[in-house]
Structure formats: structure tokens, C-alpha cells
Amino acid sequence: MEIDPKHLATLHVIFERGGLTAAAAILGTSQPALSRLVGDLEIRLGAPIFDRSTRPWRMTALGEMLAAQGSAVQVAISRATHAIEQFKGGTDGLLKIGCTPYVSDAVVTPMIARFQHTAPDVRIELSHAYTAQLLRRLKRREVDLVIAPVDTMDIAQGLTSQRLIAAKNLIACRKEHPLTRRRKLQPMALLDYRWIAPPADSPLAADMRNVMNRLDAHDIQVAFSGGSLSSVMHILEQSDYLVLLPEHVLNQLADRYDITTLALNLSTPTRSVTMLTNEDDARSYLLEKFIGFLEVEFSALALDE
């Protein structure tokens, strides 16, 4: 036969409190109502839960066994209640985030660390790819949220987007680079040095082509390409190479590497670093909380630029 788990939890309270009257006060009911519940349960079981020959009543061996199971039920209820409160409060659960590599390494990962400091029970799965692939993953529901440089015109129907920060680019080099000592830097001087090129499918690759087109340069000297952001920085600060990177990325790296930027005005991309979610998906409490956290973090980042 099946027994209502709530009845087992009630028997545990009666056992712990030593009687029906004290248990009724804890359970928010009356002693007669609790007595009727016990009587009905005994009829269903076909065996006594209490020994009524004593005063006060004492639980039988069956009653104590059921009360012990009721303790486990109460623990499970308490844990479930706590899990629900954490879920509704956005302090527990899983977030799947997709992000472009450089933005992730320099900007988003430190933000995630700060978020998890306030919500240590949250699990975050962070995956890297470039914008087109990330948007495909988002449409397939493989990620909950994408953070990537996106042109407004490239945002497909069915996606909700929120601009976080402009994708302004700068040319970076080591602090003692020869170009930093020129009083008036001419753009054509950039062609005298070798470059660290972004991966071909990176949004920066298109930006770099635009810069070179403005200089009427059809071919540049590439010294290094690919690799992580960390590897790019290490090579940059130990060479006379040049690299094109977003301002918001460089600002986060200035204190960690011996690098600087060149005072040249470049054409600014029309895209921005943007948060994207599926328009028809119901956002979890956790996702809403994380999005709100990112809004604050990126607002502070924009003020620092």
C-alpha cells in the first residue's frame, strides 16, 4: 500500500515532540484533528501506531519505524524547499554561455568569477567560438546566452539583443616600440612592421582588412597568427609586431602586460559587443540575474574607457 509522505513527516513530528498536543501546535492544527489522522492511518495500515494502554500514549514499534522514515521525508522536503528558493533567487542552477575568445579571456571570465563569488552554487559552462557559430548554437538551444561582437544588421529574427559596449579597435604594441617615439605618426608607417593577424573567421579579421584597405595595402607582413589572447600578448610585448584589438580588451590587459596603443584614428566597426538570447524562451531566474549582473559590469567598463 502507498502512504502519503506528509503523513510520515507528521508521525516524525509527533515522535519528536512526545505527543499529539505538542505536535499539533508545531503543525498548525488541533489535537483532535491530529488524533483523527492517526486513527485513519491505523485503519488503513491494519495495525496500531500508538499503544493506547499507557498514558501518555507511546508509539509502537511500527509507529517508530514510520516516524524514522518521516525524518527522511522532512529532510527531503527541506532540501527541495531550499533548492526552489535558490532557483527563484538565481543563486543555484546551470548557465550555458557562449562567447568569442578574446572577449571571454579579457572581459567576461573575470566577470563570471565575480558573479560566482556572490552565487557559489551556480555552475557555468563557458564555450568559445566566433559570432556566426555562436548564433547557430543559440538557435539550437545549445547555449542560454551569447556574448559576442555583432552588427545590428546581422541579428536574425527570433533573437533578443542588448548592446553592451561599442567594439572600438586600437592598434597595440610593446611600450618601447619605435613607433611610440615618433612625434607625428603617419598611418603608412604601420606597413614597415610585421603584424599579429587574427584568425580568418574572427570579426577582427574583417576589421584588419578595412584598416589595410584605407592604407592601400593589399598585403601585410604577418609574423604570427592564431593562438590564445595570452599567447598574442606575450609575443607582442617581446617584439616589434603590431596587433589590432578591441579597446575594451586592451583596457583589461594594460596592467598585466608591457603594452601600449598607438595614437591613430581608425575606422570604427558598426558592431557592438552584444548579449543575445532566444526571443521565445522563458528566461530562468538565474539567467535574469546573470544578465542584470552583466549590464552593471559592462556599464562600469564603458565608463572606464
C-alpha positions in Angstrom: 0.0 0.0 0.0 1.1 3.6 -0.6 1.5 6.0 2.4 1.3 9.7 1.9 4.8 11.1 2.7 3.2 14.0 4.5 1.7 11.5 7.0 5.2 10.0 7.6 6.5 13.5 8.3 3.6 14.2 10.7 4.4 11.0 12.6 8.1 12.1 12.9 6.9 15.4 14.5 4.7 13.6 16.9 7.6 11.3 17.9 10.0 14.2 18.3 7.5 16.3 20.3 6.5 13.4 22.5 2.7 13.6 21.9 -0.2 14.8 19.9 -0.8 18.1 21.6 2.8 19.5 21.3 2.9 18.2 17.7 -0.4 19.8 16.8 1.0 23.2 17.9 4.0 22.8 15.7 2.0 21.6 12.7 -0.6 24.4 13.0 -3.5 22.0 13.6 -5.6 20.8 16.5 -5.1 17.8 18.8 -8.4 16.2 17.8 -7.7 16.6 14.1 -4.3 15.0 14.6 -5.8 12.2 16.6 -8.3 11.5 13.7 -5.5 11.5 11.2 -3.6 8.9 13.3 -6.8 6.8 13.7 -7.5 6.8 9.9 -3.9 5.8 9.2 -4.1 2.9 11.6 -7.3 1.7 9.9 -5.5 1.8 6.5 -2.4 0.0 7.9 -4.4 -2.6 9.8 -2.1 -2.2 12.8 -1.7 0.3 15.7 0.7 3.1 15.6 0.3 4.0 19.2 -0.1 1.9 22.4 -3.2 3.4 24.0 -2.9 1.3 27.1 -0.3 3.8 28.5 -0.6 7.5 29.5 0.6 9.3 27.6 0.3 7.2 24.5 3.5 5.6 23.3 4.4 4.7 19.7 4.5 1.1 18.8 7.5 -0.4 17.1 5.7 0.1 13.8 5.0 3.7 14.7 8.7 4.4 15.5 9.7 2.8 12.2 7.3 5.0 10.3 8.4 8.1 12.2 12.1 7.3 11.3 11.0 7.3 7.6 9.2 10.6 8.2 12.5 12.1 9.3 14.0 11.3 5.9 10.9 12.8 4.2 11.3 16.1 6.2 15.0 16.3 5.2 14.0 15.8 1.6 11.3 18.5 1.8 13.7 20.9 3.5 16.3 20.3 0.7 13.7 20.7 -2.0 12.4 23.9 -0.5 15.9 25.3 -0.3 16.6 24.3 -3.9 13.4 26.1 -5.0 14.4 29.2 -3.1 17.8 29.2 -4.6 16.4 28.7 -8.1 13.9 31.5 -7.7 16.6 33.7 -6.2 19.0 33.0 -9.0 21.7 31.5 -6.7 21.6 27.9 -8.0 21.5 26.1 -11.3 23.3 25.9 -14.6 24.1 28.6 -17.1 25.5 27.8 -20.6 27.2 30.8 -22.1 28.8 31.2 -25.5 31.4 33.9 -26.1 34.1 34.9 -28.6 37.6 34.0 -27.4 39.2 37.4 -26.8 36.1 39.0 -25.2 35.9 35.9 -23.0 39.5 35.8 -21.9 39.9 39.5 -21.2 36.5 40.7 -20.1 33.8 38.0 -19.5 35.7 35.5 -17.5 36.7 37.9 -14.7 33.0 39.0 -14.6 31.9 35.3 -14.2 34.4 34.9 -11.3 32.8 37.9 -9.6 29.3 36.6 -10.2 30.1 33.2 -8.8 31.6 34.8 -5.7 28.1 36.1 -4.9 26.4 32.9 -6.1 28.9 30.0 -5.4 26.3 27.3 -6.1 25.8 28.3 -9.7 27.5 26.2 -12.3 28.6 27.9 -15.5 29.6 26.2 -18.8 31.5 28.6 -21.0 32.2 27.8 -24.6 34.2 29.7 -27.2 33.5 30.3 -30.9 33.1 33.2 -33.3 29.9 35.1 -33.7 28.3 33.1 -36.6 28.8 29.8 -34.9 27.7 31.1 -31.5 24.4 32.3 -33.0 23.8 28.9 -34.6 24.4 27.3 -31.2 22.0 29.7 -29.6 19.2 28.9 -32.1 19.8 25.2 -31.4 19.4 25.9 -27.7 22.9 24.6 -27.0 23.6 27.8 -25.0 21.4 30.1 -23.0 23.2 33.3 -23.7 25.7 34.6 -26.3 28.1 37.5 -25.7 29.8 38.5 -29.0 30.6 41.4 -31.3 27.5 41.7 -33.5 26.5 44.1 -36.2 22.9 45.2 -35.7 22.0 44.2 -39.3 23.3 40.6 -38.6 20.8 39.9 -35.8 18.4 37.3 -37.0 14.7 37.2 -36.3 13.8 35.3 -33.1 16.7 36.7 -31.1 16.6 39.3 -28.3 19.7 41.5 -28.3 21.1 44.1 -25.9 24.1 46.2 -26.7 26.8 46.2 -24.0 29.7 48.2 -25.3 31.0 49.6 -28.7 33.5 47.5 -30.5 36.1 50.2 -31.0 39.5 49.0 -32.2 43.0 50.2 -31.4 46.5 49.2 -32.7 48.7 47.9 -29.8 52.4 47.3 -29.5 55.0 47.0 -26.8 55.7 50.2 -24.8 59.2 50.7 -26.2 58.2 50.1 -29.8 59.9 52.5 -32.2 56.6 53.9 -33.4 55.8 55.2 -29.9 58.7 57.6 -30.1 57.5 59.4 -33.3 56.1 62.9 -32.7 53.7 62.6 -35.6 52.8 59.1 -36.5 51.8 58.6 -40.1 49.5 55.7 -40.9 51.7 54.4 -43.7 54.4 53.7 -41.1 52.3 50.7 -39.9 53.4 48.9 -43.1 57.0 48.9 -42.0 56.4 46.4 -39.3 55.1 42.8 -39.1 51.7 42.0 -37.7 50.0 39.5 -35.4 47.0 38.5 -37.5 43.6 37.5 -36.0 42.2 34.1 -37.1 40.5 34.3 -40.5 37.0 33.8 -39.1 37.4 36.3 -36.3 35.4 39.6 -36.6 38.8 41.3 -36.1 40.0 39.8 -39.4 37.4 41.9 -41.3 38.4 45.0 -39.3 42.1 44.5 -40.1 41.3 44.2 -43.8 39.4 47.5 -43.6 42.4 49.2 -42.0 44.7 47.9 -44.6 42.4 49.0 -47.4 42.4 52.5 -46.1 46.2 52.4 -46.3 46.0 51.0 -49.8 47.9 47.9 -48.6 46.9 44.7 -50.3 49.4 42.5 -48.4 50.9 42.9 -44.9 53.7 41.1 -43.3 52.2 38.6 -40.9 54.6 37.3 -38.2 52.1 35.3 -36.1 48.5 34.2 -36.3 46.1 32.2 -34.2 46.8 31.3 -30.6 45.1 32.4 -27.4 44.9 36.0 -26.3 47.6 35.3 -23.7 50.0 34.0 -26.4 49.3 37.1 -28.5 50.2 39.3 -25.6 53.4 37.5 -24.7 54.6 37.7 -28.3 53.6 41.3 -28.6 55.5 42.6 -25.6 58.7 40.9 -26.7 58.7 42.0 -30.3 58.1 45.0 -32.6 55.0 43.4 -34.0 51.7 45.2 -34.2 48.2 43.9 -33.5 44.6 45.2 -33.9 42.5 44.6 -30.8 39.2 46.0 -29.3 39.7 48.8 -26.8 37.7 47.0 -24.1 40.0 44.1 -24.4 43.2 46.2 -24.3 41.9 48.1 -21.3 41.7 44.9 -19.2 45.2 43.9 -20.2 47.1 47.1 -19.7 48.1 46.3 -16.1 49.2 42.8 -16.9 51.4 43.3 -19.9 54.0 45.8 -21.0 51.9 47.1 -23.9 50.5 50.4 -25.1 48.4 51.7 -28.0 49.3 53.9 -31.0 47.6 57.3 -31.4 45.9 56.7 -34.7 42.3 57.2 -35.6 40.9 54.0 -37.1 37.5 53.4 -38.8 35.2 52.2 -36.0 33.2 49.0 -36.7 29.4 49.3 -36.8 29.0 46.4 -34.5 29.0 46.2 -30.7 29.6 43.6 -28.0 26.0 42.3 -27.5 24.1 39.9 -25.3 21.7 37.7 -27.2 19.0 35.2 -26.1 16.2 33.4 -27.9 13.2 35.6 -28.0 10.6 32.9 -27.4 12.4 31.2 -24.5 11.2 31.8 -20.9 14.2 33.1 -19.0 15.1 31.4 -15.7 15.5 33.4 -12.6 19.2 32.6 -12.7 19.6 33.9 -16.3 17.7 37.1 -15.5 20.0 37.6 -12.5 23.2 37.0 -14.6 22.0 39.3 -17.4 21.4 42.1 -14.8 24.8 41.5 -13.4 26.4 41.8 -16.8 24.5 45.0 -17.5 26.1 46.6 -14.4 29.6 45.2 -15.1 29.6 46.4 -18.7 28.2 49.8 -17.8 31.2 50.3 -15.4 33.5 49.1 -18.1 32.2 51.7 -20.6 32.7 54.5 -18.0 36.3 53.5 -17.6 37.0 53.9 -21.4 
